[in-house]
């Protein structure tokens, strides 16, 4: 399980245990929400596969909101 901060406005969460992933996602959303207060916008959580997510601050999402979407990566 890993949570990696890519920048001030983007984090990655990867893992193989659903409960741990949810805990890390909650922490990442909280960090992104804090960044939203100073930058504006909302939080975008993107699921790339069953175990991989990015969390980012998005100016396209209203302040105070969190949007989840799926953008599955192509299987090799």
C-alpha angles and dihedrals in degrees: 000000000000139000112194124186106219094181141334089285104034135060132175126215121193131167149123103239117079096209093049091045091053091050091050092045090053090051092047092049089050091052092047091048089055090052090050091061091063099032103034125230131080139273124278118198112193122191112208099179136337093295107024129080140163122208118199144166109248127192087202091068120074116253113270094024132110120203125193123203139166124234103169117203117234114259115242 
